[in-house]
């Protein structure tokens, strides 16, 4: 009898919570899938990683460009249209990252990606000068040095027949670029194809992405009892150990050279710009030294963001170029005009700015394959954006991936057409958000574009890119990647 009463009350509570959830949905003027008792729409996301983007695409087809859904009782709005996205990314009060970003905190702490409010504003303002073009120009020799090492690694497979999975090879090059440039420390990751750090990053990304997709693993109790927790703890030990080593090496170099502060101006009175890690180690915010933990959080954030996103961008750009011979030829023609008779030399900063067609190719690749396919923001107080009132505690997901593939904004959207980005062509500026926009846009976008230009220029001048028959199986992890790798074939150019 007691058991029956317990079951009855459990059923009653479930029905009441479901009724409350259905009432919330009914009062809303937004369409979306009908939530189930207790789990909401969570069951839709207990799926394979490769099925996640198709679920979001199905939601858009069934319910339109703005969709209301629930994970358990937590409300989410998915946006697919630039009109709505503009209101979110441009609003000064919608800068807090969404619920999913809490899963990054054991790894990145309260760094620039995850922080909000006054701390985020202070650190963003403080770190922005580290990506000034005066600083970026100093990175170009580093990029070219690592591009040559990358090219040597690729040459081992450049027989015109071997399928090359680009992602792990490009990742090592990108890691060398970010550690040696903005961190001022060289680890020569490309000489270690079994890099523990890169593998740990991959495992951490997979765990966090799984928690972001699967509402059951997202639950802290279930997660802590699962095998994912052990995988995360082991990977964190490696990643944080690597970060501390980077900081210690740079700190010792500064100490060895008796550098204890950073001058604000040069002898000629020109305002100085300083490298990222030096800013963190030698500067003050509001008169206070930056704590060791805060330094670690920012270094972890930029080591991750600075190599994973560019890895995705370079990899998918090479993939697209390999499948479009006419595009590859146009890139090569532009390179010949810039390099003239010395086709093997390194390009200067000015010459990299002249690579207009290559930049269009990069932008078109990022349209089809945005390195960050989804962005999430938490609404911390009732707000009206683009004529839409969004209540406090709603998490908003911006589906950049499907928006940038919409025929409403791009004719024949699945065709690869770099000329979409020719100057003079007008479109809604928020229909391309590969580097986001507004106050929380990508702080390192100029760094990323410069690195991608160097890497692609070097590879295309020395290799002919050929298509592989393998199609990537796209996965929206923390960045866009492929479950089965991203493959091309290479053949040396006979005039290089």
HELIX and SHEET records of a PDB file:
HELIX    1   1 UNK A    2  UNK A   27  1                                  26    
HELIX    2   2 UNK A   42  UNK A   45  5                                   4    
HELIX    3   3 UNK A   49  UNK A   51  5                                   3    
HELIX    4   4 UNK A   52  UNK A   63  1                                  12    
HELIX    5   5 UNK A   82  UNK A   90  1                                   9    
HELIX    6   6 UNK A   99  UNK A  104  5                                   6    
HELIX    7   7 UNK A  105  UNK A  108  1                                   4    
HELIX    8   8 UNK A  117  UNK A  128  1                                  12    
HELIX    9   9 UNK A  129  UNK A  131  5                                   3    
HELIX   10  10 UNK A  133  UNK A  155  1                                  23    
HELIX   11  11 UNK A  166  UNK A  181  1                                  16    
HELIX   12  12 UNK A  189  UNK A  191  5                                   3    
HELIX   13  13 UNK A  196  UNK A  213  1                                  18    
HELIX   14  14 UNK A  215  UNK A  218  1                                   4    
HELIX   15  15 UNK A  220  UNK A  225  1                                   6    
HELIX   16  16 UNK A  227  UNK A  256  1                                  30    
HELIX   17  17 UNK A  276  UNK A  282  1                                   7    
HELIX   18  18 UNK A  292  UNK A  322  1                                  31    
HELIX   19  19 UNK A  325  UNK A  339  1                                  15    
HELIX   20  20 UNK A  349  UNK A  353  1                                   5    
HELIX   21  21 UNK A  356  UNK A  368  1                                  13    
HELIX   22  22 UNK A  400  UNK A  403  1                                   4    
HELIX   23  23 UNK A  418  UNK A  421  5                                   4    
HELIX   24  24 UNK A  429  UNK A  431  5                                   3    
HELIX   25  25 UNK A  438  UNK A  440  5                                   3    
HELIX   26  26 UNK A  445  UNK A  462  1                                  18    
SHEET    1   A 4 UNK A  66  UNK A  71  0                                        
SHEET    2   A 4 UNK A  74  UNK A  79 -1                                        
SHEET    3   A 4 UNK A 395  UNK A 399  1                                        
SHEET    4   A 4 UNK A 374  UNK A 378 -1                                        
SHEET    1   B 3 UNK A 164  UNK A 165  0                                        
SHEET    2   B 3 UNK A 487  UNK A 492 -1                                        
SHEET    3   B 3 UNK A 463  UNK A 467 -1                                        
SHEET    1   C 2 UNK A 284  UNK A 285  0                                        
SHEET    2   C 2 UNK A 288  UNK A 289 -1                                        
SHEET    1   D 2 UNK A 383  UNK A 385  0                                        
SHEET    2   D 2 UNK A 388  UNK A 390 -1                                        
SHEET    1   E 2 UNK A 474  UNK A 476  0                                        
SHEET    2   E 2 UNK A 480  UNK A 482 -1                                        
END                                                                             
